[in-house]
Amino acid sequence: MVSFEMNDRKKIGLGLTGFGIFFTFLGIIFFFDKGLLAMGNILFIAGVSLTIGLKSTMQFFMKRQNYKGTISFGVGFFFVVIGWPILGMILETYGFIVLFSGFWPTLSVFLQRIPILGWLFQQPFVRSVYVTRKWMILNYIKGHIS
């Protein structure tokens, strides 16, 4: 059984992940500064590794269905480091979406339980966009399976 207790390693990991997201945001705000973007990527990967553990991180990134996202994220990181931050961030964003696409429903439920955001997500316009996207994704998946 997975332990959900918050030990010091997980706290440090969450802090590093948060700083990674913050540095990436700053890198984008400062016109794709490659130093901030690279630092954000390193902190994000280190934070995820500390939060869920090194073995689980490797298993997550090396799953067969995650290869496309892992390769895209890695190549994007490489482009950021060598000085092509815009192309790198485009590839990283695609890789991030592919890697973490399974977490979007969980994130949606979590956001609906936050007091102000939950009310916003319950509005008819937002729900119709969510239902329409869900329908489109299910049709896309059904078309590729058969």
ROSE-4610 file (N, C-alpha, C; in Angstrom, 1 decimal, always signed):
// ROSE-4610
residu = [M/M/M/V/V/V/S/S/S/F/F/F/E/E/E/M/M/M/N/N/N/D/D/D/R/R/R/K/K/K/K/K/K/I/I/I/G/G/G/L/L/L/G/G/G/L/L/L/T/T/T/G/G/G/F/F/F/G/G/G/I/I/I/F/F/F/F/F/F/T/T/T/F/F/F/L/L/L/G/G/G/I/I/I/I/I/I/F/F/F/F/F/F/F/F/F/D/D/D/K/K/K/G/G/G/L/L/L/L/L/L/A/A/A/M/M/M/G/G/G/N/N/N/I/I/I/L/L/L/F/F/F/I/I/I/A/A/A/G/G/G/V/V/V/S/S/S/L/L/L/T/T/T/I/I/I/G/G/G/L/L/L/K/K/K/S/S/S/T/T/T/M/M/M/Q/Q/Q/F/F/F/F/F/F/M/M/M/K/K/K/R/R/R/Q/Q/Q/N/N/N/Y/Y/Y/K/K/K/G/G/G/T/T/T/I/I/I/S/S/S/F/F/F/G/G/G/V/V/V/G/G/G/F/F/F/F/F/F/F/F/F/V/V/V/V/V/V/I/I/I/G/G/G/W/W/W/P/P/P/I/I/I/L/L/L/G/G/G/M/M/M/I/I/I/L/L/L/E/E/E/T/T/T/Y/Y/Y/G/G/G/F/F/F/I/I/I/V/V/V/L/L/L/F/F/F/S/S/S/G/G/G/F/F/F/W/W/W/P/P/P/T/T/T/L/L/L/S/S/S/V/V/V/F/F/F/L/L/L/Q/Q/Q/R/R/R/I/I/I/P/P/P/I/I/I/L/L/L/G/G/G/W/W/W/L/L/L/F/F/F/Q/Q/Q/Q/Q/Q/P/P/P/F/F/F/V/V/V/R/R/R/S/S/S/V/V/V/Y/Y/Y/V/V/V/T/T/T/R/R/R/K/K/K/W/W/W/M/M/M/I/I/I/L/L/L/N/N/N/Y/Y/Y/I/I/I/K/K/K/G/G/G/H/H/H/I/I/I/S/S/S]
num = [1/1/1/2/2/2/3/3/3/4/4/4/5/5/5/6/6/6/7/7/7/8/8/8/9/9/9/10/10/10/11/11/11/12/12/12/13/13/13/14/14/14/15/15/15/16/16/16/17/17/17/18/18/18/19/19/19/20/20/20/21/21/21/22/22/22/23/23/23/24/24/24/25/25/25/26/26/26/27/27/27/28/28/28/29/29/29/30/30/30/31/31/31/32/32/32/33/33/33/34/34/34/35/35/35/36/36/36/37/37/37/38/38/38/39/39/39/40/40/40/41/41/41/42/42/42/43/43/43/44/44/44/45/45/45/46/46/46/47/47/47/48/48/48/49/49/49/50/50/50/51/51/51/52/52/52/53/53/53/54/54/54/55/55/55/56/56/56/57/57/57/58/58/58/59/59/59/60/60/60/61/61/61/62/62/62/63/63/63/64/64/64/65/65/65/66/66/66/67/67/67/68/68/68/69/69/69/70/70/70/71/71/71/72/72/72/73/73/73/74/74/74/75/75/75/76/76/76/77/77/77/78/78/78/79/79/79/80/80/80/81/81/81/82/82/82/83/83/83/84/84/84/85/85/85/86/86/86/87/87/87/88/88/88/89/89/89/90/90/90/91/91/91/92/92/92/93/93/93/94/94/94/95/95/95/96/96/96/97/97/97/98/98/98/99/99/99/100/100/100/101/101/101/102/102/102/103/103/103/104/104/104/105/105/105/106/106/106/107/107/107/108/108/108/109/109/109/110/110/110/111/111/111/112/112/112/113/113/113/114/114/114/115/115/115/116/116/116/117/117/117/118/118/118/119/119/119/120/120/120/121/121/121/122/122/122/123/123/123/124/124/124/125/125/125/126/126/126/127/127/127/128/128/128/129/129/129/130/130/130/131/131/131/132/132/132/133/133/133/134/134/134/135/135/135/136/136/136/137/137/137/138/138/138/139/139/139/140/140/140/141/141/141/142/142/142/143/143/143/144/144/144/145/145/145/146/146/146]
x = [+0.8/+0.0/+0.9/+0.5/+1.2/+1.0/+2.1/+2.0/+1.7/+0.6/+0.2/+0.7/+1.5/+2.0/+3.0/+3.0/+3.9/+5.2/+6.2/+7.5/+8.3/+9.5/+10.4/+10.8/+11.1/+11.5/+10.4/+9.1/+8.0/+7.8/+8.0/+7.8/+8.9/+10.1/+11.2/+10.9/+10.4/+10.0/+8.9/+7.9/+6.8/+7.4/+8.3/+8.8/+9.7/+10.5/+11.3/+10.4/+9.3/+8.4/+7.8/+7.4/+6.8/+7.8/+9.0/+10.0/+10.3/+10.3/+10.5/+9.4/+8.2/+7.1/+7.2/+7.6/+7.8/+9.0/+10.1/+11.2/+10.9/+10.1/+9.7/+8.7/+7.8/+6.9/+7.8/+8.7/+9.6/+10.4/+10.8/+11.6/+10.7/+9.4/+8.5/+8.2/+8.0/+7.7/+8.9/+10.1/+11.3/+11.7/+10.8/+11.0/+11.9/+11.5/+12.1/+13.6/+13.9/+15.2/+15.7/+16.7/+17.1/+17.6/+18.3/+18.8/+17.6/+16.6/+15.5/+14.7/+14.5/+13.8/+14.5/+15.9/+16.6/+16.6/+16.7/+16.7/+15.3/+14.2/+12.9/+12.7/+13.3/+13.1/+13.9/+15.1/+15.9/+15.2/+14.7/+14.0/+12.7/+12.0/+10.7/+11.0/+12.0/+12.3/+12.8/+13.7/+14.2/+13.0/+12.1/+11.0/+10.1/+9.8/+8.9/+9.6/+10.9/+11.7/+11.7/+11.8/+11.8/+10.4/+9.4/+8.0/+7.5/+7.7/+7.2/+8.3/+9.5/+10.6/+11.3/+12.6/+13.3/+12.8/+12.5/+12.1/+10.7/+9.8/+8.5/+8.6/+9.6/+9.8/+10.3/+11.3/+11.8/+10.7/+9.9/+8.8/+7.8/+7.5/+6.5/+7.0/+8.3/+8.8/+9.2/+9.4/+9.7/+8.6/+7.4/+6.2/+6.1/+5.7/+5.6/+4.6/+3.5/+2.6/+3.1/+4.1/+4.7/+5.9/+6.4/+7.6/+7.5/+6.4/+6.3/+6.5/+5.8/+5.9/+7.3/+7.9/+9.2/+10.3/+10.2/+11.2/+10.9/+9.7/+9.4/+9.9/+9.6/+10.1/+11.6/+12.3/+13.7/+14.4/+13.8/+14.4/+14.1/+12.9/+12.6/+13.6/+13.9/+14.9/+16.2/+16.6/+17.9/+17.9/+16.8/+16.8/+16.8/+16.2/+16.3/+17.8/+18.5/+19.8/+20.8/+20.6/+21.5/+21.2/+20.1/+19.8/+18.6/+17.8/+16.6/+15.4/+15.1/+14.1/+12.7/+12.3/+10.9/+10.6/+11.4/+11.2/+11.2/+12.2/+12.2/+11.0/+10.4/+9.2/+8.0/+8.0/+6.9/+6.9/+8.1/+8.2/+8.0/+8.5/+8.2/+6.8/+6.1/+4.6/+3.9/+4.2/+3.6/+3.9/+5.2/+5.5/+4.8/+4.7/+4.0/+2.6/+1.9/+0.5/+0.3/+1.2/+1.1/+1.4/+2.4/+2.8/+1.7/+1.2/+0.3/-1.2/-1.5/-2.9/-3.8/-3.3/-4.1/-4.5/-3.8/-4.1/-5.1/-5.5/-6.5/-7.8/-8.4/-9.7/-9.6/-8.5/-8.2/-8.1/-7.4/-7.2/-8.5/-9.3/-10.6/-11.5/-11.5/-12.3/-11.8/-10.4/-9.8/-10.2/-10.1/-10.4/-11.9/-12.7/-14.2/-14.5/-13.6/-13.8/-13.2/-12.4/-11.9/-13.1/-13.3/-14.5/-14.8/-14.0/-14.3/-14.2/-13.1/-12.9/-14.0/-14.5/-15.5/-16.8/-17.1/-18.3/-18.1/-16.9/-16.7/-16.8/-16.3/-16.3/-17.7/-18.6/-20.0/-20.9/-20.4/-21.2/-21.4/-22.6/-23.0/-22.0/-21.4/-20.5/-19.2/-18.7/-17.5/-17.8/-18.9/-19.2/-19.5/-20.1/-20.3/-19.0/-18.0/-16.7/-16.0/-16.1/-15.5/-16.2/-17.5/-18.3/-17.9/-17.9/-17.6/-16.2/-15.2/-13.8/-13.8/-14.5/-14.5/-15.1/-16.2/-16.8/-15.8/-15.1/-14.2/-13.0/-12.5/-11.4/-11.9/-13.1/-13.6/-13.8/-14.3/-14.4/-13.1/-12.1/-10.7/-10.1/-10.3/-9.7/-10.5/-11.8/-12.6/-12.2/-11.9/-11.5/-10.1/-9.2/-7.9/-7.8/-8.8/-8.8/-9.3/-10.4/-11.0/-10.4]
y = [-1.2/+0.0/+1.2/+2.2/+3.5/+4.3/+4.9/+5.7/+7.2/+7.7/+9.1/+10.1/+9.6/+10.6/+11.5/+12.7/+13.8/+13.8/+13.1/+13.2/+14.3/+14.5/+15.6/+15.6/+14.4/+14.2/+14.7/+14.3/+14.8/+16.3/+16.8/+18.3/+19.0/+18.5/+19.2/+19.0/+17.8/+17.5/+18.5/+18.7/+19.6/+21.0/+21.4/+22.7/+22.9/+21.9/+22.0/+22.0/+21.2/+21.2/+22.6/+23.2/+24.5/+25.6/+25.5/+26.4/+26.2/+24.9/+24.7/+25.3/+25.2/+25.8/+27.3/+27.9/+29.3/+29.8/+29.1/+29.6/+29.4/+28.4/+28.3/+29.4/+29.8/+30.9/+32.2/+32.4/+33.6/+33.6/+32.4/+32.3/+32.6/+32.3/+32.6/+34.1/+34.7/+36.1/+36.9/+36.5/+37.3/+36.9/+36.7/+36.5/+35.3/+34.2/+32.8/+32.9/+33.3/+33.3/+31.9/+31.4/+30.0/+29.6/+30.5/+30.2/+29.8/+30.7/+30.5/+29.2/+29.0/+27.9/+26.6/+26.6/+25.4/+25.1/+26.1/+26.0/+25.4/+26.0/+25.5/+24.0/+23.6/+22.2/+21.3/+21.7/+20.9/+20.8/+21.9/+21.9/+21.1/+21.2/+20.4/+18.9/+18.4/+17.0/+16.5/+17.3/+16.9/+16.9/+17.8/+17.8/+16.6/+16.3/+15.1/+13.9/+13.8/+12.6/+12.5/+13.6/+13.5/+13.2/+13.7/+13.6/+12.1/+11.5/+10.2/+9.1/+9.5/+8.5/+8.3/+8.0/+7.8/+6.6/+5.5/+4.3/+4.6/+5.2/+5.5/+6.5/+7.5/+8.4/+7.7/+6.9/+6.1/+5.3/+4.6/+3.8/+4.6/+5.8/+6.7/+7.1/+7.6/+8.1/+7.0/+5.8/+4.7/+3.8/+4.1/+3.3/+3.4/+2.4/+2.3/+3.4/+3.6/+4.7/+6.1/+6.3/+7.6/+7.9/+7.0/+7.2/+8.5/+8.8/+9.9/+11.2/+11.3/+12.4/+12.6/+11.5/+11.5/+12.0/+11.5/+11.9/+13.4/+13.8/+15.2/+16.1/+15.7/+16.6/+16.6/+15.5/+15.5/+16.3/+16.1/+16.9/+18.4/+18.7/+20.1/+20.7/+19.9/+20.4/+20.6/+19.7/+19.8/+21.1/+21.4/+22.6/+23.9/+23.8/+25.0/+25.2/+24.1/+24.2/+24.7/+24.3/+24.7/+26.1/+26.7/+28.1/+28.3/+27.4/+27.5/+27.4/+28.4/+28.2/+28.1/+28.8/+28.8/+27.4/+26.9/+25.5/+24.5/+24.7/+23.8/+23.8/+25.0/+25.1/+24.5/+24.6/+24.0/+22.5/+21.9/+20.5/+20.0/+20.8/+20.4/+20.5/+21.5/+21.6/+20.4/+20.1/+18.9/+17.6/+17.5/+16.3/+16.3/+17.5/+17.6/+17.2/+17.6/+17.3/+15.8/+15.2/+13.8/+13.0/+13.4/+12.6/+12.7/+13.8/+14.0/+14.0/+13.6/+13.6/+12.7/+11.7/+10.8/+11.5/+12.6/+13.3/+14.4/+14.7/+15.9/+15.6/+14.4/+14.2/+14.4/+13.9/+14.1/+15.5/+16.3/+17.7/+18.4/+18.0/+18.7/+18.5/+17.3/+17.0/+17.9/+17.9/+18.7/+20.2/+20.7/+22.1/+22.5/+21.5/+21.7/+21.8/+21.3/+21.3/+22.5/+23.3/+24.6/+25.6/+26.3/+27.1/+28.1/+29.0/+29.9/+29.3/+28.5/+27.8/+26.8/+26.1/+25.1/+25.7/+26.9/+27.6/+28.0/+28.4/+28.8/+27.6/+26.5/+25.3/+24.7/+25.1/+24.6/+25.4/+26.5/+27.4/+26.6/+26.9/+26.1/+26.2/+27.4/+27.6/+26.7/+26.8/+26.0/+24.5/+24.1/+22.6/+22.2/+23.1/+22.7/+22.5/+23.4/+23.2/+21.9/+21.6/+20.4/+19.2/+19.2/+18.0/+17.9/+19.0/+18.9/+18.4/+18.8/+18.3/+16.8/+16.4/+15.0/+14.2/+14.6/+13.9/+13.8/+14.9/+14.9/+13.9/+13.9/+13.0/+11.5/+11.2/+9.9/+9.4/+10.3/+9.9/+9.7/+10.5/+10.4/+9.0/+8.7/+7.4/+6.2/+6.3/+5.2/+5.1/+6.1/+6.0/+5.4/+5.5/+5.0/+3.5/+3.1/+1.8/+0.8/+1.2/+0.3/+0.3]
z = [+0.0/+0.0/+0.0/-0.7/-0.9/+0.4/+0.9/+2.1/+1.6/+2.2/+1.9/+3.0/+3.9/+5.0/+4.4/+5.0/+4.5/+5.3/+4.8/+5.5/+4.9/+5.5/+5.1/+3.6/+3.2/+1.8/+0.8/+1.1/+0.3/+0.4/+1.5/+1.7/+0.8/+0.9/+0.1/-1.4/-1.8/-3.1/-3.7/-2.8/-3.3/-3.4/-2.5/-2.5/-3.8/-4.1/-5.3/-6.6/-6.6/-7.7/-7.9/-6.8/-6.8/-7.3/-6.8/-7.3/-8.8/-9.2/-10.6/-11.5/-11.1/-11.8/-11.8/-10.6/-10.5/-11.4/-11.4/-12.3/-13.8/-14.1/-15.5/-15.9/-15.0/-15.2/-15.4/-14.5/-14.7/-16.0/-16.4/-17.7/-18.9/-18.8/-19.9/-19.9/-18.7/-18.5/-19.0/-18.7/-19.1/-20.5/-21.4/-22.9/-23.1/-22.5/-22.7/-22.3/-21.1/-20.6/-20.4/-21.1/-21.1/-19.7/-19.0/-17.7/-16.7/-16.7/-15.8/-16.2/-17.5/-17.9/-17.6/-17.8/-17.5/-16.0/-15.2/-13.7/-13.3/-13.9/-13.6/-13.9/-15.1/-15.5/-14.5/-14.1/-13.2/-11.8/-11.3/-10.1/-10.1/-11.2/-11.4/-11.4/-12.2/-12.2/-10.9/-10.2/-8.9/-7.9/-8.0/-7.0/-7.2/-8.5/-8.7/-8.2/-8.5/-8.1/-6.5/-5.8/-4.4/-3.8/-4.5/-4.0/-4.1/-5.3/-5.5/-5.4/-5.3/-5.2/-6.5/-6.5/-7.7/-8.5/-7.9/-8.6/-9.3/-8.6/-9.2/-10.3/-10.2/-11.2/-12.5/-12.3/-13.5/-14.1/-13.3/-13.8/-14.6/-14.1/-14.7/-16.1/-16.1/-17.4/-18.4/-17.9/-18.8/-19.2/-18.8/-19.3/-20.8/-21.4/-22.9/-23.4/-22.7/-23.2/-23.0/-22.2/-21.9/-22.7/-23.5/-24.3/-25.1/-25.8/-26.6/-25.8/-24.7/-23.8/-23.2/-22.8/-22.2/-23.2/-24.4/-25.4/-25.8/-25.9/-26.2/-25.1/-23.9/-22.8/-22.7/-22.9/-22.9/-24.0/-25.2/-26.4/-26.2/-25.6/-25.3/-24.3/-23.3/-22.3/-22.9/-23.8/-24.5/-25.3/-26.0/-26.8/-26.0/-24.8/-23.9/-23.4/-23.1/-22.6/-23.7/-25.0/-26.0/-26.6/-26.1/-26.5/-27.4/-27.6/-28.4/-27.5/-26.7/-25.6/-26.1/-27.2/-27.7/-28.2/-29.1/-29.6/-28.4/-27.5/-26.4/-25.5/-25.3/-24.4/-25.2/-26.5/-27.2/-27.1/-27.3/-27.1/-25.7/-24.7/-23.3/-22.9/-23.4/-23.2/-23.7/-25.0/-25.6/-24.7/-24.4/-23.6/-22.2/-21.6/-20.3/-20.4/-21.5/-21.7/-21.9/-22.7/-23.0/-21.7/-21.0/-19.8/-18.7/-18.5/-17.4/-17.8/-19.0/-19.4/-18.6/-18.0/-17.1/-15.8/-15.4/-14.2/-14.3/-15.5/-15.7/-15.1/-15.2/-14.4/-12.9/-12.4/-10.9/-10.6/-11.4/-11.2/-11.3/-12.2/-12.4/-11.2/-10.6/-9.4/-8.2/-8.1/-7.1/-7.2/-8.4/-8.6/-8.3/-8.6/-8.3/-6.8/-6.0/-4.5/-3.9/-4.6/-4.0/-4.1/-2.9/-2.8/-4.0/-4.4/-5.5/-6.8/-7.0/-8.3/-8.6/-7.5/-7.7/-8.2/-7.7/-8.2/-9.6/-10.0/-11.4/-12.3/-11.9/-12.8/-12.9/-12.0/-12.0/-13.0/-13.5/-14.4/-15.7/-16.3/-17.5/-18.7/-18.9/-20.0/-19.8/-18.6/-18.3/-18.4/-17.9/-17.9/-19.4/-20.2/-21.6/-22.3/-22.1/-22.7/-22.3/-20.9/-20.4/-21.0/-21.1/-21.7/-23.1/-23.9/-25.3/-25.5/-24.8/-24.9/-24.5/-23.5/-23.1/-24.2/-24.8/-25.9/-27.1/-27.4/-28.5/-28.3/-27.1/-26.7/-26.8/-26.3/-26.3/-27.8/-28.6/-30.1/-30.7/-30.4/-30.9/-30.5/-29.2/-28.7/-29.4/-29.5/-30.1/-31.6/-32.3/-33.7/-33.9/-32.9/-33.0/-32.5/-31.7/-31.2/-32.2/-32.9/-33.8/-35.2]
